[in-house]
């Protein structure tokens, strides 16, 4: 990191002290991701909806290899979300494909990339089009009390986890955040194209959000609505002011995981994210070290938004494959990080 750029903050956990240590994703097959699109192919149109399985490839690398094999431009391939490189991932892509042209074959492109299925579709996939992801994680060399881990997993299933952006967002040793700061605050560099620009803006917003969430976790109200909060409906993204409902009703809905308090994704203020003055002041204080970064995001014309402070962990199940091998399975909404779930058990030492 440069002398002036802040390091990504490792915020506090919500469900108690770290319980021990383990290795996560010791090999790619230990980290399986299955993207849940939420809709099927339209069966007609100028695109293909393609399901791939990739191993130790980034989404960009998989798109480039598929483009080369099928003779299309990689920039025209759409995706709903970028997926981990150090994993076995099933995800969906859209590929432009003229009407009347025979469908390309399914099967292996190479040992790291397979086409599982393809069908005609009307539209290019856009980022965020998926509903979530299903994960299976294998934790090896687990050194933690089994009873305590089981109890912690029960608490997570019932109460969710803080919705931190995971370390993948910030790059190795925080390099993405350092570059975002060097561009937006110090004007020492420029992004390497549109994709890089979007990544750096996203990194900056993510760190600002994490700072606010960390303060809420420390205050133990990350999952409890206050009268000044902006609330979000679980799984839908719709927001409303807490002041429009009675405190008793808010507590009831929050306890049922149907609504969550939100934190800021900084940018130019808009009508979609009304923020009461008291909440805005609290959030500004939590991210005061990043004030220059938030001002720069406004100048870049990024539209401000909100993100839930709490993430529900759906269909959470687990079993012990061996005395020191724990297998976790769960579903997270779009934008959720599996590492934030594991972190509540075993801390940052268990991150990929």
Secondary structure, 3 states (H helix, E strand, C coil): CCCCCCCCCCCCCCCCCCCEEEEECCCHHHEEEEEECCCCCCCCCCEEEEEEEEECCCHHHHHHHHHHHHCCCHHHCEECCCCCCCCEEEEEEEEECCCCCCCCCCEEEECCEEEEEEEEECCCCCCCCCCEEEEEEEEEEEEECHHHHHHHHHHHHHHCEECCCCHHHHCHHHHHHHHHHHHHCCCCCCCCCHHHHHHHHHHHHHHHHHHHHHHHHHCCCCCCCCCCCEEEECCCCCEEEHHHCCHHHHHHHHHCCCEEEEEEECCECCCCCCCCHHHHHHHHHHCHHHHHHHHHHHHCCCECEEEECEECCEEEEEEEEECCEEEEEEEEECCCCHHHHHHHHHCHHHCC
